[in-house]
Amino acid sequence: MTTETPSDIERARAELTATLDAIEDKLNVPKRARLAVERAGRRAQKLRDENPVAFVATAVGAAALVGGAVWLVVRAVRN
């Protein structure tokens, strides 16, 4: 016979639900990727609004980095 009260059972169920939700959030890769993209978008928007010069410099730097990587891959494939 158990000595658990209904409130103990409800508390245990709530803790289990919270734990399962946390595990699901950690393992849900598409959801985590979507949230990361949303955060990056908000940061980019904030940077664009607060410091447009830094935003343009960051965009140019990222484009140069991607372009350089593509150039290196094409060069490696051609040789």
HELIX and SHEET records of a PDB file:
HELIX    1   1 PRO A    6  LEU A   27  1                                  22    
HELIX    2   2 VAL A   29  GLU A   50  1                                  22    
HELIX    3   3 PRO A   52  ARG A   78  1                                  27    
END                                                                             
